[in-house]
Amino acid sequence: TACRQASGARRDALRVLASTGIVTERELADDLTVISEEHIEECVVIAGEMLQKWPPERGPLPTREAKAFFEDRLAQMYLSKA
């Protein structure tokens, strides 16, 4: 549902998460996958940062680096809430 309802930059961000293996296509398409809106927004924000760091016109994202970047940013977000 998240991907089907998304458009523009949000859809691009969700596709980046899927292409790097951070989330699966099934998770994005499955209406039964229960993920909080807050967490989805955090993931979309981080994916947007990833697209700025590694613009698509430069080719595919470096998967290992992109996953590490995502994990670090997500940890930073959670630590800032604590």
C-alpha positions in Angstrom: 0.0 0.0 0.0 2.8 2.4 0.9 4.3 2.3 -2.6 1.0 2.2 -4.5 -0.2 5.3 -2.8 3.1 7.1 -3.1 4.1 9.4 -6.0 7.0 11.6 -6.9 9.9 11.8 -4.5 8.2 9.6 -1.9 7.8 6.8 -4.5 11.5 7.2 -5.5 12.5 7.0 -1.8 10.5 3.8 -1.3 12.0 2.3 -4.4 15.5 3.1 -3.1 14.7 1.2 0.1 13.5 -1.8 -1.9 16.4 -1.7 -4.4 19.0 -1.7 -1.6 17.2 -4.6 0.2 16.3 -2.4 3.3 12.7 -3.3 2.7 11.3 -5.9 0.3 8.9 -5.3 -2.6 6.5 -7.5 -0.7 6.6 -5.4 2.4 5.8 -2.3 0.3 3.0 -4.0 -1.6 1.4 -6.1 1.2 -1.6 -4.5 2.8 -1.2 -6.8 5.8 2.3 -5.5 6.7 1.8 -3.4 9.8 4.3 -0.6 10.2 3.7 2.7 12.0 3.3 5.8 9.9 6.0 7.4 11.9 8.5 4.7 11.0 7.6 4.9 7.4 8.1 8.6 7.4 11.5 8.2 9.1 12.5 5.7 6.4 11.3 8.0 3.6 13.3 10.9 5.0 16.5 8.8 5.2 15.9 7.4 1.7 15.6 11.0 0.5 18.9 11.7 2.1 20.3 8.6 0.3 19.1 9.9 -3.0 20.9 13.2 -2.4 24.1 11.5 -1.4 23.9 9.0 -4.4 21.9 10.7 -7.2 20.3 8.1 -9.5 21.9 9.6 -12.6 25.2 8.5 -11.2 24.1 4.8 -11.3 22.9 2.3 -8.7 23.5 3.0 -5.1 26.4 1.2 -3.4 24.2 -1.3 -1.5 26.5 -2.0 1.4 27.3 1.7 1.9 23.6 2.7 1.5 22.5 0.1 4.1 25.1 1.3 6.6 24.1 4.9 6.0 20.4 4.0 6.5 21.2 2.1 9.7 23.3 4.9 11.1 20.7 7.6 10.3 17.9 5.5 11.8 19.9 5.0 15.0 20.6 8.7 15.2 16.9 9.4 14.9 16.0 7.0 17.7 18.8 8.3 19.9 17.6 11.9 19.4 14.2 10.8 20.7 15.5 9.2 23.9 
